[in-house]
Amino acid sequence: MEKLPKEELLQHIWQYKYLLKQQLFTTTGLPIQILKPGTLNTAQGPDFFDARIKIGETLWAGNLEVHVCSSDWRKHKHSLDPAYDNIILHLVYLDDEIVLDKNGMPIPCLTLNNLLPNEILTRYENLFEAQSSIPCESLFEPIAKELQTLFFERLMIERLERNCATIEKIWLKNDKNWEACCYQLVFQYAGLGINKEPMEQLFRKIPFSLFKKYQSEPNYLQALFLGLAGLIKPSENLLQEIYAYLTHKHNLSPLPKGLWKYSGLRPHSFPSERILQIAKLFAKVEYLLPLFLNLKHTPEITGLGALKGAAFTHGLIINVIAPLQFSYAKLMGQAPNIEKLLALLEAIPAEDNKVIKLFQNLGLNFINSKESQAILELKKYYCNEKRCLQCQFSIPIFKPNSWVSSSF
């Protein structure tokens, strides 16, 4: 039995106009001229909207539906759905059944089974059967710099949208208090990596109201944070005394011992150091929201003197401040300033981690965090989920000049 391609491959071929200059005919022999392929629809309804196609001597304007087999029309019950009343062309791999419109007339059909060379089908299968971290690793080819830049910006916006959904939940959980939201986001960032869970537990032990009570007293804030984390050193007598007082006054209890992990961490990333830095940041800035929303340059936050190390500061901007700027605008009914956000991320060097190295091994170079963040989005939500045909790096894999069929 012939192995059939998936519908998304047919959509990809149509969307990127790979058939635009070919001699095409309907199953009844009428010539087809593609004037406008239409716009891909990712929601319910026809696959492409607003197409312009000349069939024979007649110019048609309407929608286009894609199926692997023409009989899928019946199986999907499109005849019962008014959304499919204006289909001007049925694009299929195999034509195994005549499809009629609402007036009982055959819908023009274009078949691809004799047009797609085996090489294309093999490449497609290889992508989805690949066991490598990057499915297209063996087929990878660079794309034009301009196209790559636009793709990275799209990925970055997708990442910000994803972060926005998370921030919205935090905002709502904090009764739409943006300062409390900032407080929680900073805590969560400080625990990124192997200490995420204990940092979450520590955050839950310090209510926002208790934090605000001691925010203007740096020693009290440090004693509160480090004491509940169980990380005050025996030699730090003042913090020990303050924490004992706070424990008695507020009936506090520290986290269980043994939660914090140190494996692979450098001293500046130890839990005590990160907790101390965010305590100093909170003590320096009474209201974080205005600082975060108006931040345009890294020096505006490094100048506070609370945070140590470029990596920690850059990570705060990447993981908290940029997503917050985007989310605040959206949730308050405003248009996010994408240009400002991208400029903020472009001013920060690219991150260096295992995922970034995977793509560097393919010949890609990353200059700033906008690009490295885009690659993290690409890896997790495209490569890992095998959304290869929605990735711009798949275009060279299926571009027409790689097709060797004599049909072209």
N, C-alpha and C positions, 0 to 999 in steps of 0.2 A: 504493500500500500504506500502511495506517495506521501512523503512527510511534508506537512503543510506549514507554512510560515505563520507567525502570529499576526493578528490584525494591525498591531502597532507598527510593524515593518512596512506594511502597505500605506498606512497613514504617513509615515516618515517619508517615503518615496514621493508621495503626492505633495506633501507640505513643502518639501525643498525643491519642488519643480524639476525633478530629475527626468520627467517625461515631456517637459515643455516643448522640446524641439524634435520629438520623435514623430514618426508617422503612425498615427493611432486610428483604430477603427472599432466601432461597436461590434457586438456579436452578430449583428445583422448586416455588417459590411459598410455602414455609413462612416465617412471620415470624421474624425474628432479634432478640433482645434482648441487648445486651452488658452483662453484669453486672461483668465484670472482664476487661480486655484481655489480661492476662498480662504477663510480664516478657520484654523483648527479650533474645534469646540471641545473643551475638556470637561464639560458638564453633561447633563442629560440632553438627549436630542441628537440631530444629525451630526456627523463627524466634522463637516465643513460648512460654514455659512457663507452666503453671498459670493458664490462662484459665478463666473461668466464663461460659458462654453458654447462653441459653435459645432453643431452636429448636422452634417449634411449642409443644407443651405439655411438652416434655422439657427438663430442666436437665442440661447437660453440663459436666463438669470435665476439663480435659486441655490438650493443646498445640495450637498453631495454626501452619500453614505458609503462607508467602507465595510466590507465583510470578507472573511476568508472564503466562504462559499456563498453563492447567491441564495441558497436555501436557508441561510441564517436569518434572512429577512422574515421568513415565516416563523422560524423558531423563536425569534425575539419579539414576535407579535407587532411588528411595525405597522401592519395594515390597520390595526385598531387604534393607532396613535396619530392624532391630527398633526403632530409636530413633523411627521414624515410625509405630509401631503405635497410638499413642494420640492421633491427630490428630482433633480434634472439628470443625474448620472449615478449609476450604481457601480462602484469600483470593487472588483472581487479578484481573488486568485483563481478560483474555479467557478465556472458557470454550470451549476448542476440543476438549476430550476428556473423557469421563467417567472419573473416578478412583475406583478401588475399594480398600477396605481389605483387610486380611489375610483377612477372612471372605467376601470377594467382594461386599460391600455398598458402594454409592456413598457417598463421603465428602461431607457437606454442603458446598456451594460458594457463596461470595459473590463476585459480579463487580462491578468498579468502573468499567468502561468507560463506562457510562451515568450514573455518579454524579460523576465528576470533570469539572468544567467546563474548557473549552479554556484559560481564563485561567491555571489552575493548571499545566497542562502546558506552556504557553508560558513561564511564570515559571521553571519547572524547567529547561527547555531553555536559557533565557537565562543561568541560573547557570553551566551547564557549557560554554557556548559563549563566555562573557565573556572578554575579553582583558585586562581591568583587573587591577590587583594584588589588589584585593578583589572577588571575583566578584559579591557582592551589592550593590556600590556604588550602582547605580542603583535598587535595590529596598530599600535599607537603612531599617529603622525601629528606634527604640530599644525596649528591653524593660524590664520593671519592674526597679527598682533592686535589689530583693531577689533576683530571678532572676539578674540580672547578677552580683551578689556571689557567689552560689553557683556560677555558671558559672566565674568567675575563680578561685575556690578550687579547683574541679575541675581547671582548666587548670594551676594552679600545682602541684598534686599530680602531675599527669601529667608536668610538667617535672622535678620532683624525682625521679620514678621513672626518667625517661630519664637524668638525671644519675647516678642510682644505678648503672645498668648500666655506665656509663663508669667510675665510681669503682671498681666491683668489679673490673674488668679491671686497673686500676692497682694496686689492693690485692693482687691475686693475683700480678701481675708482680713486686711487691716482697715476695714471700713472706709476705704478710699482716702486714707491718710497717706499722702505722698512721702512725708518725712519718715513715717514708720516703714514704708515700703523701701526707702533708701537704706534705712538701718538694716533691714533684713537682707537686702541684696548685697551689701558690703560684707556682712557676716558670711553669707553663702560663698561669696568669691574667696574670702580668706581661707575657706576650707577646700577649695578646688584641689582635686588629686586624692591622695590616700587618706587625708583627714577630713573628707567631706562629711561623713556621718557624725563623728564626734563634734565637729563645728556646728552642725545642725542641732545636736542635742544641747550644746552650750547656748545657742541662740534661744532655744525654747525655755531655758532656765532664767533668762533675763528679760522680763516683760518690758515693752517700750516705755511704759510709765516709770519703771524703776530706773531704766537707763537715763531718761530725761531728768530725773531727780538729781543725779550725780554727774551729769554731763559737764557742768561748769567747774567741777573739782577733779582735776586730772589724776591725783593720787587715788581718790576714791574710785574713780572709773577703772583705773588699772587694777586696783585691788579686787574690785567686783568681778571683772572679766577673768583675770588670772587665777583668782581664788576659786571661783566656781569651776574653772578648768582643771584645778588641782595642780597648777604650774607655778605657784609662788615659791621662789627659792628660799631655803631656810635662812640664808644670809640677809634677805630683804626684810629687815625687822619692821620698818614702817608699814609696808604693804601687809605684812602678817598681822600687825596690830589693827589696821583699818579693816581688814577682812574679818577678823574676829568680832569687831564691833558690828559690822554689817550682818554677819551671820546671826548674831544675837537679836539685832533689831528687826530683821526681815525673815527670820527663820529659814535661812538658806542652807542648802546642802550641795556639796560639790559633785561633779561627775564621778562615776566609778573609776578606780585606778586601772591603768593598762589600756585605755582606749586610744591614746595618741600613738601614732606611728612615726618612725624616724628613718626607716630604711630608704636609702637613696637620696635623702634630703641633705642639702647643704645647710650649715648653721643659720644662714639668713632666712631659710624657709622652715625652720623649726616652728612647731605650733606656738610656743611661747612668744617667739619673735613676731609672728604674724598677728597674734592677738594684741600684743603690745602696740604694734603699729596702727591697727584700726582704732584702738583706744585713744591713742594720741591724735589721730585724725578727727575722731568724734569730739575730743576736747578742744581742738583748734577751731572747728567749724560748728557753730551752734545749729545752723540750718544747712544741710547738705544739698537739698533740692536746688536752690538757686545756683550754687557752685557747679553742680553736675549739669544742669540744663544750659548754662551759659558758657561752659568750658569750650574753648576753641583750640587751645595749645597746651601741650604737656607741661610747660613751665608754670602754668597757672596753678597746678596742683603740687608739683615738686617744690615750688617756692614756699609752701606751708611748712616744710621741714618735718613733717610727721612720718612720711613714708621713706623707707630706705631701699635703694636698689632700683634701677630702671625697669627691670623685669616685673617687679611687683606693681609699680606705678602703671606701666604700660598695660599689664593684665587687668588692672582696675578699669582703665579707660575702655579696653576692648570688651570686657565681660559685664561691666556695670554701666558706665557712663554713656557710651554710645547706644546700647540697647534702651537705656532709660530715656534718652533724648527722643528716640524714635517712638517709644511706647507712650510717653507723656503726650506728645503731639497727637497721636492717633486716638488715644483714649479721651482726650479733651476736645476732640472734634476738629483738630487742626491738621494741616498737611505737614508731614515731617520734612525738615530741611535736609533732603538727601545730599545735596552738594556739600553742605557743611559737615555732615556726618562722614562722608567719604573722605573729605579733606582731613578730618581729624584722624581717621584710620591710616590714611596715606602718609601721615607724618611720623608714624610709628614703624620701626623696622619689622620685617617679617618674622614670625615665630619660627622656632627651630624644634621640630619634634619628629617622631617616627613617620607620621602621615606625610608631612612635608617632604621628608627624605625620599619617600616612595615615588613622589611625582618628580622630584629633582633627578632621580635616576632615569626618568624618561626624557630628560633634557629640558624640563621647565625650570625657569628661574623666577624667584619671588623677591620683590624689593621691599614691599611694605605689608602691614597687617591686613589691609583690605584684601590683598591677594591671598595671603596665607589663611585668613578666615574663610574666604571663598572656597579654598581647596578643602578645608575641613568639612564644609557643607557638602561639597561635591562627593567626597569620599563616603561620608555617613549616609547621605540621603539619595545618592545616585549610584555610586559604585556598589555599595553594600546591598542596595535594594534592586540592583540590576536594571536601573532606569536608563540604560545605555542610549536608547534612541531619543531621549529627551536631553541628552548631553551634546554640547556643541563639538566636542572632540570626536564624536561619532561621524561627523560629516565627511571627513576624508575617507573613512572606511567604506562608505556607500556612495561616494560621489560618482557621477556617470563615467568619468574617464578611467575608472577602475573596472568598468564593466567590459567584459571581453566578448560578449555574445555578438554574433553576426547580425542579430536583430537590430543592432544599433549602428 
